[in-house]
Amino acid sequence: MRNKHIASWMLCSLFIMGCGSKVSDTVVSEKSLKEVVGDKFLMGVALNVRQSSGVDTSAVKIVKQHFNSIVAENCMKCGEIQPKEGEFHFEDADRFVQFGIDNGMTVIGHCLIWHSQLPDWFCVDEKGQNVSPEKLKQRMKTHIQTVVGRYKGKVKGWDVVNEAIVEDGSYRKSKFYEILGEEFIPLAFQYAHEADPDAELYYNDYGMDVQGRREGVVKLVRSLKEKGLRIDAVGMQGHMGMDYPDIQKFEESMLAFASAGVKVMITEWDMSALPTALRSANISDTVAFKKTLNPYPQELPDSVSQAWNKRMQQFFQLFEKHADIVTRVTAWGVTDSDSWKNDFPIRGRRDYPLLFDRNYQPKEFIQKMIDEQSDTTAIAQK
């Protein structure tokens, strides 16, 4: 008799759950950011390992609902994958790529060659002296082709070289440049293409609104193309502030890169809401802590929040305006608490630069776009 009551209770519970699923489906089916964007361009986000491994469940829910492309914040960088020569660690990168595949997302690899977060051994010998050009080429080829080859057919495109051009348009005086000169960039693109001929290949940099860097990158793109090498897009890092970049100059750079024969990607989008301490995205740059540079340690005042949302919306509208050349827009983190801006260029300050707040809620301009899309859809269905 007891089993009969249990069976009846389970049946009733299943019925109630079934009825409730419609409510749940309604919530899940509400418009999301990626639906607002539609087929204009991919809506991407950078994930940390807590998110790609599923530990941060609240962030994972946001990622699945609002984004259709992911990039790894750190776990695919050289120092993470090959901390010692010949010693490859793919655990975190594997989980990241699998997360994207499991959720039907476009996976982007970041990054293959970068002067920063590079293991100490990569460009020097056992005595700490620069290796020969041939040795560096061999190390570059081994690293690039091991990584790209492992994810062949799984990663759509790679940031092959990151941040190699400085503001005046010349090459950054990195170890790669010191040993190989300008040749290190075409070599990196060549090695990546050999490892996966179907993968898209990108050059990625910050401060792209600066005329000198813009011209230097255009020159680089044309040089690669003249050599017969594949380059599909330029990644314009969207590290912004309330007073930079100038939106017109940013647009001019977008159009300049498109004129050079490549698509444009907004690759690392965030906007600091705090006073500008340093107009840079070079992670080695720091300044002394001052209370005036950390004015909102608890919350963002409404007036500043409104100004931030307005400026972010203006840039988003710019990306939509040029959807014919923009193929992806990627936020550099899920929520404000994830952002590198909280400690850059000053340790300990609290910033508000991303599309979702610390409570996992969309910022005002995002919610407004979603609501407007939902209203339009509802009217169309009447």
KEPA-822161 format. One record per residue (C-alpha): residue number from 1; residue in three letters; z, x, y. Coordinates in nm, 3 decimals. Layout:
BEGIN
PT resi resn       z       x       y
PT  NUM  Ala       Z       X       Y
...
END
This chain:
BEGIN
PT resi resn       z       x       y
PT    1  Met   0.000   0.000   0.000
PT    2  Arg   0.089   0.288   0.232
PT    3  Asn  -0.251   0.449   0.166
PT    4  Lys  -0.417   0.117   0.256
PT    5  His  -0.236   0.107   0.589
PT    6  Ile  -0.331   0.469   0.652
PT    7  Ala  -0.693   0.393   0.573
PT    8  Ser  -0.688   0.093   0.806
PT    9  Trp  -0.530   0.304   1.082
PT   10  Met  -0.792   0.578   1.037
PT   11  Leu  -1.075   0.324   1.050
PT   12  Cys  -0.934   0.171   1.365
PT   13  Ser  -0.889   0.514   1.519
PT   14  Leu  -1.246   0.609   1.438
PT   15  Phe  -1.366   0.286   1.597
PT   16  Ile  -1.166   0.355   1.912
PT   17  Met  -1.293   0.714   1.921
PT   18  Gly  -1.646   0.587   1.877
PT   19  Cys  -1.604   0.347   2.165
PT   20  Gly  -1.454   0.625   2.372
PT   21  Ser  -1.743   0.861   2.302
PT   22  Lys  -1.961   0.661   2.537
PT   23  Val  -1.720   0.735   2.820
PT   24  Ser  -1.719   1.102   2.723
PT   25  Asp  -2.099   1.108   2.704
PT   26  Thr  -2.116   0.957   3.052
PT   27  Val  -1.902   1.238   3.190
PT   28  Val  -2.101   1.508   3.012
PT   29  Ser  -2.433   1.357   3.115
PT   30  Glu  -2.348   1.361   3.486
PT   31  Lys  -2.590   1.569   3.686
PT   32  Ser  -2.533   1.942   3.683
PT   33  Leu  -2.650   2.230   3.896
PT   34  Lys  -2.924   2.328   3.653
PT   35  Glu  -3.053   1.968   3.659
PT   36  Val  -3.056   1.972   4.038
PT   37  Val  -3.269   2.284   4.026
PT   38  Gly  -3.490   2.145   3.751
PT   39  Asp  -3.790   2.362   3.676
PT   40  Lys  -3.793   2.534   4.016
PT   41  Phe  -3.620   2.842   3.876
PT   42  Leu  -3.356   2.944   3.626
PT   43  Met  -2.996   2.890   3.737
PT   44  Gly  -2.800   3.186   3.608
PT   45  Val  -2.446   3.322   3.604
PT   46  Ala  -2.280   3.652   3.517
PT   47  Leu  -2.027   3.641   3.235
PT   48  Asn  -1.730   3.864   3.165
PT   49  Val  -1.616   3.930   2.808
PT   50  Arg  -1.343   3.662   2.818
PT   51  Gln  -1.613   3.408   2.883
PT   52  Ser  -1.882   3.528   2.644
PT   53  Ser  -1.620   3.552   2.368
PT   54  Gly  -1.500   3.198   2.438
PT   55  Val  -1.145   3.286   2.548
PT   56  Asp  -1.181   3.136   2.897
PT   57  Thr  -1.264   2.786   2.773
PT   58  Ser  -1.264   2.625   3.118
PT   59  Ala  -1.522   2.873   3.244
PT   60  Val  -1.730   2.830   2.927
PT   61  Lys  -1.743   2.454   2.991
PT   62  Ile  -1.880   2.519   3.342
PT   63  Val  -2.136   2.768   3.212
PT   64  Lys  -2.268   2.530   2.948
PT   65  Gln  -2.288   2.237   3.187
PT   66  His  -2.433   2.400   3.497
PT   67  Phe  -2.633   2.709   3.397
PT   68  Asn  -2.932   2.788   3.176
PT   69  Ser  -2.938   3.166   3.209
PT   70  Ile  -2.673   3.435   3.164
PT   71  Val  -2.637   3.802   3.245
PT   72  Ala  -2.357   4.035   3.137
PT   73  Glu  -2.134   4.151   3.419
PT   74  Asn  -2.037   4.478   3.248
PT   75  Cys  -2.065   4.485   2.870
PT   76  Met  -2.430   4.597   2.856
PT   77  Lys  -2.390   4.888   3.095
PT   78  Cys  -2.434   5.240   2.964
PT   79  Gly  -2.070   5.342   2.989
PT   80  Glu  -1.963   5.039   2.787
PT   81  Ile  -2.227   5.066   2.516
PT   82  Gln  -2.248   5.446   2.469
PT   83  Pro  -1.925   5.605   2.599
PT   84  Lys  -1.993   5.915   2.389
PT   85  Glu  -2.332   6.054   2.294
PT   86  Gly  -2.460   5.881   1.983
PT   87  Glu  -2.155   5.653   1.964
PT   88  Phe  -2.279   5.300   2.034
PT   89  His  -2.043   5.006   2.078
PT   90  Phe  -2.228   4.676   2.058
PT   91  Glu  -1.948   4.431   1.977
PT   92  Asp  -1.914   4.278   2.325
PT   93  Ala  -2.287   4.289   2.395
PT   94  Asp  -2.363   4.123   2.062
PT   95  Arg  -2.121   3.840   2.138
PT   96  Phe  -2.273   3.796   2.482
PT   97  Val  -2.629   3.774   2.351
PT   98  Gln  -2.527   3.539   2.071
PT   99  Phe  -2.349   3.314   2.321
PT  100  Gly  -2.675   3.274   2.508
PT  101  Ile  -2.877   3.209   2.193
PT  102  Asp  -2.625   2.956   2.059
PT  103  Asn  -2.638   2.763   2.386
PT  104  Gly  -3.013   2.776   2.439
PT  105  Met  -2.989   2.998   2.746
PT  106  Thr  -3.221   3.264   2.882
PT  107  Val  -3.047   3.598   2.830
PT  108  Ile  -3.093   3.882   3.080
PT  109  Gly  -2.995   4.243   3.010
PT  110  His  -2.810   4.435   3.282
PT  111  Cys  -2.862   4.728   3.316
PT  112  Leu  -3.025   5.029   3.148
PT  113  Ile  -3.026   5.309   3.407
PT  114  Trp  -2.772   5.319   3.691
PT  115  His  -2.598   5.610   3.862
PT  116  Ser  -2.266   5.424   3.850
PT  117  Gln  -2.057   5.330   3.544
PT  118  Leu  -2.243   5.609   3.368
PT  119  Pro  -2.053   5.808   3.103
PT  120  Asp  -1.969   6.163   3.216
PT  121  Trp  -2.166   6.328   2.936
PT  122  Phe  -2.501   6.163   3.009
PT  123  Cys  -2.647   6.409   3.259
PT  124  Val  -2.452   6.728   3.183
PT  125  Asp  -2.400   6.973   2.899
PT  126  Glu  -2.073   7.078   2.734
PT  127  Lys  -2.007   7.317   3.024
PT  128  Gly  -2.052   7.043   3.284
PT  129  Gln  -2.384   7.183   3.406
PT  130  Asn  -2.690   6.965   3.458
PT  131  Val  -2.893   6.929   3.141
PT  132  Ser  -3.260   7.026   3.136
PT  133  Pro  -3.521   6.766   3.233
PT  134  Glu  -3.634   6.741   2.872
PT  135  Lys  -3.279   6.682   2.750
PT  136  Leu  -3.220   6.406   3.006
PT  137  Lys  -3.550   6.241   2.912
PT  138  Gln  -3.443   6.245   2.547
PT  139  Arg  -3.104   6.092   2.629
PT  140  Met  -3.262   5.825   2.847
PT  141  Lys  -3.517   5.736   2.581
PT  142  Thr  -3.257   5.721   2.304
PT  143  His  -3.023   5.501   2.505
PT  144  Ile  -3.289   5.265   2.641
PT  145  Gln  -3.478   5.221   2.316
PT  146  Thr  -3.164   5.180   2.106
PT  147  Val  -3.031   4.907   2.334
PT  148  Val  -3.358   4.727   2.410
PT  149  Gly  -3.470   4.757   2.049
PT  150  Arg  -3.149   4.601   1.919
PT  151  Tyr  -3.209   4.287   2.126
PT  152  Lys  -3.585   4.270   2.092
PT  153  Gly  -3.693   3.907   2.098
PT  154  Lys  -3.345   3.793   2.210
PT  155  Val  -3.324   3.923   2.567
PT  156  Lys  -3.595   3.787   2.795
PT  157  Gly  -3.581   4.063   3.054
PT  158  Trp  -3.401   4.380   3.160
PT  159  Asp  -3.276   4.529   3.483
PT  160  Val  -3.431   4.861   3.390
PT  161  Val  -3.322   5.062   3.694
PT  162  Asn  -3.042   4.961   3.929
PT  163  Glu  -2.980   5.072   4.287
PT  164  Ala  -3.202   5.379   4.310
PT  165  Ile  -3.334   5.332   4.666
PT  166  Val  -3.115   5.381   4.975
PT  167  Glu  -3.138   5.212   5.315
PT  168  Asp  -3.395   5.448   5.466
PT  169  Gly  -3.630   5.389   5.173
PT  170  Ser  -3.575   5.726   5.009
PT  171  Tyr  -3.439   5.784   4.658
PT  172  Arg  -3.066   5.792   4.597
PT  173  Lys  -2.960   6.151   4.524
PT  174  Ser  -2.820   6.065   4.183
PT  175  Lys  -2.804   6.295   3.881
PT  176  Phe  -3.118   6.128   3.750
PT  177  Tyr  -3.304   6.213   4.070
PT  178  Glu  -3.151   6.560   4.093
PT  179  Ile  -3.280   6.652   3.747
PT  180  Leu  -3.601   6.450   3.712
PT  181  Gly  -3.700   6.356   4.066
PT  182  Glu  -3.890   6.033   4.114
PT  183  Glu  -4.016   6.053   3.755
PT  184  Phe  -3.697   5.904   3.609
PT  185  Ile  -3.789   5.551   3.718
PT  186  Pro  -4.136   5.525   3.562
PT  187  Leu  -3.998   5.694   3.249
PT  188  Ala  -3.726   5.430   3.221
PT  189  Phe  -3.981   5.149   3.250
PT  190  Gln  -4.206   5.319   2.997
PT  191  Tyr  -3.925   5.361   2.742
PT  192  Ala  -3.812   5.000   2.784
PT  193  His  -4.163   4.863   2.740
PT  194  Glu  -4.219   5.071   2.428
PT  195  Ala  -3.900   4.928   2.276
PT  196  Asp  -3.994   4.564   2.346
PT  197  Pro  -4.348   4.507   2.477
PT  198  Asp  -4.276   4.136   2.530
PT  199  Ala  -3.965   4.180   2.744
PT  200  Glu  -3.985   4.134   3.120
PT  201  Leu  -3.882   4.440   3.323
PT  202  Tyr  -3.713   4.441   3.664
PT  203  Tyr  -3.598   4.671   3.941
PT  204  Asn  -3.267   4.560   4.095
PT  205  Asp  -3.097   4.661   4.422
PT  206  Tyr  -2.868   4.544   4.703
PT  207  Gly  -2.917   4.531   5.081
PT  208  Met  -3.279   4.433   5.032
PT  209  Asp  -3.302   4.276   5.376
PT  210  Val  -3.289   4.625   5.529
PT  211  Gln  -3.641   4.721   5.632
PT  212  Gly  -3.625   5.079   5.504
PT  213  Arg  -3.507   4.979   5.158
PT  214  Arg  -3.757   4.694   5.149
PT  215  Glu  -4.043   4.930   5.223
PT  216  Gly  -3.914   5.183   4.970
PT  217  Val  -3.895   4.920   4.696
PT  218  Val  -4.242   4.787   4.778
PT  219  Lys  -4.374   5.142   4.751
PT  220  Leu  -4.195   5.185   4.418
PT  221  Val  -4.338   4.861   4.277
PT  222  Arg  -4.691   4.956   4.375
PT  223  Ser  -4.645   5.304   4.231
PT  224  Leu  -4.534   5.164   3.895
PT  225  Lys  -4.828   4.926   3.887
PT  226  Glu  -5.071   5.205   3.976
PT  227  Lys  -4.938   5.398   3.678
PT  228  Gly  -5.015   5.100   3.456
PT  229  Leu  -4.648   5.029   3.389
PT  230  Arg  -4.502   4.683   3.350
PT  231  Ile  -4.273   4.548   3.622
PT  232  Asp  -4.235   4.172   3.643
PT  233  Ala  -3.986   4.116   3.922
PT  234  Val  -3.763   4.266   4.185
PT  235  Gly  -3.400   4.163   4.169
PT  236  Met  -3.256   4.105   4.514
PT  237  Gln  -2.881   4.132   4.480
PT  238  Gly  -2.733   3.847   4.681
PT  239  His  -2.411   4.017   4.790
PT  240  Met  -2.363   3.849   5.125
PT  241  Gly  -2.109   3.792   5.399
PT  242  Met  -2.059   3.541   5.677
PT  243  Asp  -2.249   3.766   5.918
PT  244  Tyr  -2.503   3.935   5.688
PT  245  Pro  -2.777   3.939   5.580
PT  246  Asp  -2.997   3.782   5.842
PT  247  Ile  -3.168   3.496   5.662
PT  248  Gln  -3.505   3.563   5.825
PT  249  Lys  -3.501   3.929   5.722
PT  250  Phe  -3.398   3.831   5.371
PT  251  Glu  -3.696   3.595   5.357
PT  252  Glu  -3.928   3.867   5.486
PT  253  Ser  -3.821   4.089   5.198
PT  254  Met  -3.880   3.810   4.945
PT  255  Leu  -4.234   3.769   5.074
PT  256  Ala  -4.295   4.144   5.087
PT  257  Phe  -4.204   4.187   4.720
PT  258  Ala  -4.420   3.892   4.621
PT  259  Ser  -4.710   4.046   4.814
PT  260  Ala  -4.662   4.364   4.610
PT  261  Gly  -4.745   4.162   4.300
PT  262  Val  -4.407   4.074   4.146
PT  263  Lys  -4.177   3.775   4.128
PT  264  Val  -3.838   3.764   4.300
PT  265  Met  -3.497   3.711   4.142
PT  266  Ile  -3.172   3.655   4.330
PT  267  Thr  -2.964   3.851   4.086
PT  268  Glu  -2.604   3.887   4.200
PT  269  Trp  -2.530   3.602   4.436
PT  270  Asp  -2.193   3.582   4.606
PT  271  Met  -2.084   3.545   4.966
PT  272  Ser  -1.759   3.685   5.098
PT  273  Ala  -1.567   3.440   5.317
PT  274  Leu  -1.359   3.720   5.467
PT  275  Pro  -1.412   3.944   5.772
PT  276  Thr  -1.667   4.214   5.701
PT  277  Ala  -1.490   4.539   5.619
PT  278  Leu  -1.794   4.722   5.489
PT  279  Arg  -2.154   4.608   5.457
PT  280  Ser  -2.210   4.754   5.114
PT  281  Ala  -2.229   4.673   4.745
PT  282  Asn  -2.168   5.030   4.635
PT  283  Ile  -1.861   4.990   4.414
PT  284  Ser  -1.735   5.339   4.498
PT  285  Asp  -1.696   5.247   4.866
PT  286  Thr  -1.343   5.157   4.978
PT  287  Val  -1.153   5.115   5.304
PT  288  Ala  -0.785   5.114   5.391
PT  289  Phe  -0.598   4.787   5.346
PT  290  Lys  -0.526   4.594   5.663
PT  291  Lys  -0.371   4.248   5.687
PT  292  Thr  -0.646   4.144   5.926
PT  293  Leu  -0.898   4.200   5.648
PT  294  Asn  -0.704   3.973   5.410
PT  295  Pro  -0.647   3.672   5.635
PT  296  Tyr  -0.641   3.399   5.370
PT  297  Pro  -0.408   3.512   5.088
PT  298  Gln  -0.325   3.153   4.986
PT  299  Glu  -0.625   2.933   5.064
PT  300  Leu  -0.936   2.913   5.279
PT  301  Pro  -0.900   2.713   5.603
PT  302  Asp  -1.123   2.405   5.623
PT  303  Ser  -1.321   2.541   5.917
PT  304  Val  -1.405   2.862   5.731
PT  305  Ser  -1.482   2.671   5.412
PT  306  Gln  -1.724   2.446   5.597
PT  307  Ala  -1.899   2.743   5.758
PT  308  Trp  -1.921   2.918   5.418
PT  309  Asn  -2.066   2.611   5.247
PT  310  Lys  -2.320   2.561   5.525
PT  311  Arg  -2.441   2.921   5.504
PT  312  Met  -2.461   2.916   5.125
PT  313  Gln  -2.660   2.594   5.140
PT  314  Gln  -2.903   2.750   5.387
PT  315  Phe  -2.974   3.034   5.146
PT  316  Phe  -3.008   2.797   4.852
PT  317  Gln  -3.262   2.599   5.052
PT  318  Leu  -3.446   2.925   5.118
PT  319  Phe  -3.464   2.993   4.745
PT  320  Glu  -3.596   2.641   4.685
PT  321  Lys  -3.849   2.681   4.965
PT  322  His  -3.996   2.980   4.783
PT  323  Ala  -3.967   2.847   4.429
PT  324  Asp  -4.326   2.959   4.376
PT  325  Ile  -4.210   3.321   4.379
PT  326  Val  -3.841   3.289   4.282
PT  327  Thr  -3.791   3.273   3.906
PT  328  Arg  -3.411   3.298   3.881
PT  329  Val  -3.098   3.264   4.095
PT  330  Thr  -2.784   3.415   3.939
PT  331  Ala  -2.428   3.375   4.065
PT  332  Trp  -2.227   3.694   4.013
PT  333  Gly  -1.938   3.528   3.831
PT  334  Val  -1.821   3.180   3.738
PT  335  Thr  -1.519   3.116   3.962
PT  336  Asp  -1.364   3.284   4.266
PT  337  Ser  -1.095   3.439   4.049
PT  338  Asp  -1.363   3.628   3.850
PT  339  Ser  -1.524   3.797   4.149
PT  340  Trp  -1.528   4.172   4.208
PT  341  Lys  -1.506   4.084   4.578
PT  342  Asn  -1.132   4.019   4.543
PT  343  Asp  -1.072   4.393   4.529
PT  344  Phe  -1.373   4.526   4.720
PT  345  Pro  -1.376   4.721   4.937
PT  346  Ile  -1.002   4.668   4.974
PT  347  Arg  -0.761   4.644   4.683
PT  348  Gly  -0.546   4.332   4.675
PT  349  Arg  -0.726   4.093   4.902
PT  350  Arg  -0.820   3.737   4.803
PT  351  Asp  -1.178   3.624   4.850
PT  352  Tyr  -1.369   3.299   4.791
PT  353  Pro  -1.730   3.407   4.722
PT  354  Leu  -1.858   3.206   4.423
PT  355  Leu  -1.995   2.860   4.344
PT  356  Phe  -1.678   2.735   4.172
PT  357  Asp  -1.320   2.769   4.296
PT  358  Arg  -1.012   2.898   4.116
PT  359  Asn  -0.947   2.550   3.980
PT  360  Tyr  -1.291   2.547   3.813
PT  361  Gln  -1.422   2.292   4.062
PT  362  Pro  -1.766   2.315   4.230
PT  363  Lys  -1.772   2.414   4.594
PT  364  Glu  -1.862   2.146   4.846
PT  365  Phe  -2.231   2.231   4.885
PT  366  Ile  -2.279   2.239   4.508
PT  367  Gln  -2.106   1.904   4.458
PT  368  Lys  -2.307   1.756   4.743
PT  369  Met  -2.637   1.858   4.582
PT  370  Ile  -2.523   1.717   4.248
PT  371  Asp  -2.414   1.388   4.406
PT  372  Glu  -2.742   1.354   4.597
PT  373  Gln  -2.940   1.416   4.279
PT  374  Ser  -2.731   1.159   4.094
PT  375  Asp  -2.786   0.901   4.370
PT  376  Thr  -3.162   0.966   4.365
PT  377  Thr  -3.174   0.926   3.988
PT  378  Ala  -2.971   0.605   4.001
PT  379  Ile  -3.204   0.454   4.262
PT  380  Ala  -3.512   0.553   4.062
PT  381  Gln  -3.371   0.383   3.752
PT  382  Lys  -3.312   0.050   3.928
END
